[in-house]
Amino acid sequence: MFAAASLTEVFTSIGEGFEADNPGVEITFNFASSSALAGQITSGAPVDVFASADAATMSRLTDAGGTTGAPMTFARNELVIVVGAGNPRKITSIRDLADPDLIVVLAAPQVPAGRYAAQILEQAGVTVTPKSLEADVKAVLTKVTSGEADAGIVYATDVRAAGDEAVGIAIPEAANVVATYPVAIVEGAPNPAGASAFLAYLTGPKGQATLASFGFGRP
């Protein structure tokens, strides 16, 4: 199973639940940016299920005939500003990120979290020069929690997963975006029956309850 980096914690938990309900079935996960995973799939990587952090990446794969059937949206998420424990630079709003004395990191523009961040900054009328553009949203989170950066823009669920190591600062609804997560069975899946069973679990009561417990919204 290939899944967006922001799904690492919740899909690991969902996978354990699915395996418990389906003795003998073992899930192997590959977590990375949605764009990188889609590229691996189009290059021929043997994959049963792909879960993306945005519809655009999934659409590119579907348009190329890379999926079986229409993708299903299974969750949603919101973006927040992430700062380190205690918010040492006292950041309070999206406009604070324009301060040239702040070290801000963002996900790369080809990554869903990077596209969402660019959209948010444009809608807020804020210009930010990031110190670096990271390969996926988890890399942004790591730069901030390690103290290498003062702030970044990540998913609300990433801040929740970081626990005491990070603080999330809300982005006003007028500037924010809602991330939608589609999932699909990959064309030529080695285990299509297992893939179908997992999608049923993911979109069913148990999968949705686990997603909610990690802070994801319903589709």
C-alpha positions as CSV (number, residue, x, y, z in Angstrom):
1,M,0.0,0.0,0.0
2,F,1.3,3.4,-1.0
3,A,0.0,6.3,1.2
4,A,0.7,10.0,1.7
5,A,3.2,10.9,4.4
6,S,0.5,12.6,6.5
7,L,-1.3,9.3,6.8
8,T,1.6,7.5,8.4
9,E,0.3,7.2,12.0
10,V,-3.3,6.7,11.2
11,F,-2.8,4.2,8.4
12,T,-0.4,2.2,10.6
13,S,-3.2,1.9,13.2
14,I,-5.8,1.1,10.6
15,G,-3.5,-1.5,9.1
16,E,-3.2,-3.2,12.5
17,G,-7.0,-3.2,12.9
18,F,-7.5,-4.6,9.4
19,E,-4.9,-7.4,9.9
20,A,-6.6,-8.3,13.2
21,D,-9.9,-8.7,11.4
22,N,-8.3,-10.6,8.5
23,P,-5.9,-13.2,9.9
24,G,-3.2,-14.2,7.4
25,V,-3.3,-10.9,5.6
26,E,-0.2,-8.6,5.9
27,I,0.0,-5.0,4.8
28,T,3.3,-3.5,3.7
29,F,3.2,0.3,3.7
30,N,5.2,2.8,1.7
31,F,4.7,6.4,3.0
32,A,6.0,9.4,1.1
33,S,4.7,12.5,-0.7
34,S,1.7,11.7,-2.9
35,S,3.5,13.0,-6.0
36,A,6.5,10.7,-5.4
37,L,4.3,7.7,-4.9
38,A,2.3,8.4,-8.0
39,G,5.6,8.6,-10.0
40,Q,6.6,5.2,-8.6
41,I,3.3,3.7,-9.6
42,T,3.5,5.0,-13.1
43,S,7.0,3.6,-13.3
44,G,5.6,0.1,-12.6
45,A,5.9,-0.4,-8.9
46,P,3.7,-3.3,-7.8
47,V,1.0,-1.7,-5.6
48,D,-2.5,-2.7,-4.6
49,V,-3.8,0.5,-3.0
50,F,-2.9,4.2,-3.4
51,A,-4.1,6.9,-0.9
52,S,-3.3,10.5,-1.9
53,A,-3.4,13.7,0.1
54,D,-5.0,15.5,-2.8
55,A,-7.4,14.9,-5.6
56,A,-5.1,16.4,-8.3
57,T,-2.4,13.8,-7.8
58,M,-4.9,11.0,-7.9
59,S,-6.6,12.5,-11.0
60,R,-3.3,12.4,-12.9
61,L,-2.9,8.7,-12.1
62,T,-6.5,7.9,-12.9
63,D,-6.4,9.9,-16.2
64,A,-3.3,7.8,-17.2
65,G,-5.3,4.6,-16.6
66,G,-3.4,3.8,-13.4
67,T,-6.4,2.9,-11.2
68,T,-9.2,0.5,-11.3
69,G,-12.6,2.2,-10.9
70,A,-13.3,5.7,-9.5
71,P,-11.3,6.9,-6.5
72,M,-13.2,7.3,-3.2
73,T,-12.7,10.2,-0.8
74,F,-12.2,8.8,2.6
75,A,-11.1,11.7,4.8
76,R,-10.4,15.4,5.0
77,N,-7.9,17.6,6.8
78,E,-7.0,21.2,7.5
79,L,-3.7,23.1,7.3
80,V,-2.2,24.9,10.3
81,I,1.0,26.8,11.1
82,V,3.3,24.6,13.1
83,V,5.8,26.0,15.6
84,G,8.1,24.4,18.2
85,A,7.1,23.6,21.7
86,G,6.3,26.7,23.7
87,N,6.1,28.8,20.5
88,P,9.5,30.5,21.2
89,R,9.1,33.1,18.4
90,K,5.5,34.0,19.6
91,I,4.0,33.5,16.2
92,T,0.2,34.2,16.2
93,S,-0.9,34.5,12.6
94,I,-0.2,33.7,9.0
95,R,1.0,37.3,8.5
96,D,3.8,36.7,11.0
97,L,5.4,34.3,8.5
98,A,6.4,37.2,6.3
99,D,8.9,38.3,8.9
100,P,12.3,38.0,7.2
101,D,13.9,37.2,10.5
102,L,11.9,34.0,10.8
103,I,13.1,30.7,9.4
104,V,10.1,29.2,7.6
105,V,10.1,25.9,5.7
106,L,7.4,24.6,3.4
107,A,6.7,21.5,1.4
108,A,7.9,21.6,-2.2
109,P,5.3,22.9,-4.7
110,Q,4.8,19.5,-6.4
111,V,3.8,18.0,-3.0
112,P,0.1,18.4,-1.9
113,A,1.1,20.2,1.3
114,G,3.2,22.6,-0.7
115,R,0.5,23.4,-3.1
116,Y,-2.0,23.9,-0.2
117,A,0.5,26.2,1.6
118,A,1.0,28.3,-1.6
119,Q,-2.7,28.6,-2.0
120,I,-3.1,29.7,1.7
121,L,-0.4,32.3,1.4
122,E,-1.9,33.7,-1.8
123,Q,-5.4,33.9,-0.3
124,A,-4.0,35.6,2.8
125,G,-2.0,38.1,0.7
126,V,1.3,37.0,2.5
127,T,4.6,36.7,0.8
128,V,7.0,34.2,2.4
129,T,10.5,33.2,1.3
130,P,11.0,29.7,2.7
131,K,14.4,28.7,3.9
132,S,13.9,25.3,2.3
133,L,11.3,23.3,0.3
134,E,10.9,19.8,1.8
135,A,10.2,16.5,0.1
136,D,7.0,15.9,2.1
137,V,5.0,17.3,5.0
138,K,6.7,15.2,7.6
139,A,10.0,16.7,6.7
140,V,8.6,20.2,7.3
141,L,7.4,19.0,10.7
142,T,10.8,17.5,11.6
143,K,12.6,20.7,10.7
144,V,10.4,22.7,13.1
145,T,10.3,20.2,16.0
146,S,14.1,19.8,15.8
147,G,14.6,23.6,16.0
148,E,16.1,24.0,12.5
149,A,13.1,26.2,11.5
150,D,10.8,28.5,13.4
151,A,7.6,27.7,11.6
152,G,6.0,25.8,8.7
153,I,2.6,24.9,7.3
154,V,1.5,21.3,7.8
155,Y,-1.7,19.4,8.4
156,A,-3.5,19.7,11.7
157,T,-3.2,16.0,12.2
158,D,0.6,16.2,11.9
159,V,0.7,18.6,14.8
160,R,-1.5,16.3,16.8
161,A,0.7,13.4,16.1
162,A,3.8,15.3,17.2
163,G,2.3,15.7,20.7
164,D,4.3,18.0,23.0
165,E,7.0,18.7,20.4
166,A,4.8,21.0,18.4
167,V,2.1,23.7,18.6
168,G,-0.5,24.4,15.9
169,I,-1.7,27.9,15.1
170,A,-5.0,28.1,13.3
171,I,-5.3,29.7,9.9
172,P,-8.4,31.8,9.4
173,E,-11.1,30.0,7.4
174,A,-11.1,32.6,4.7
175,A,-7.5,31.8,3.9
176,N,-7.4,28.1,4.7
177,V,-8.0,25.2,2.5
178,V,-9.5,21.8,3.1
179,A,-7.4,18.8,2.0
180,T,-9.4,15.9,0.7
181,Y,-7.9,12.3,0.6
182,P,-8.9,10.0,-2.2
183,V,-8.0,6.3,-2.3
184,A,-8.1,3.8,-5.2
185,I,-7.1,0.3,-6.3
186,V,-4.1,0.4,-8.6
187,E,-4.5,-1.1,-12.1
188,G,-2.8,-4.5,-12.1
189,A,-2.9,-4.8,-8.3
190,P,-1.2,-8.0,-7.3
191,N,-3.9,-8.6,-4.6
192,P,-7.2,-7.0,-5.8
193,A,-9.3,-9.0,-3.4
194,G,-7.3,-7.8,-0.5
195,A,-7.3,-4.2,-1.9
196,S,-11.1,-4.3,-2.1
197,A,-11.4,-5.6,1.5
198,F,-9.1,-2.8,2.7
199,L,-11.1,-0.1,1.0
200,A,-14.3,-1.5,2.6
201,Y,-12.6,-1.4,6.0
202,L,-11.2,2.1,5.5
203,T,-14.5,3.6,4.5
204,G,-16.5,1.5,7.0
205,P,-17.3,2.2,10.7
206,K,-13.9,0.9,12.1
207,G,-11.7,2.8,9.6
208,Q,-13.7,6.0,9.9
209,A,-13.6,5.8,13.7
210,T,-9.8,5.4,13.7
211,L,-9.4,8.3,11.3
212,A,-11.6,10.5,13.6
213,S,-9.5,9.5,16.6
214,F,-6.4,10.9,14.8
215,G,-8.1,14.1,14.0
216,F,-9.2,13.5,10.4
217,G,-12.6,14.8,9.3
218,R,-15.2,12.7,7.5
219,P,-15.4,12.9,3.7
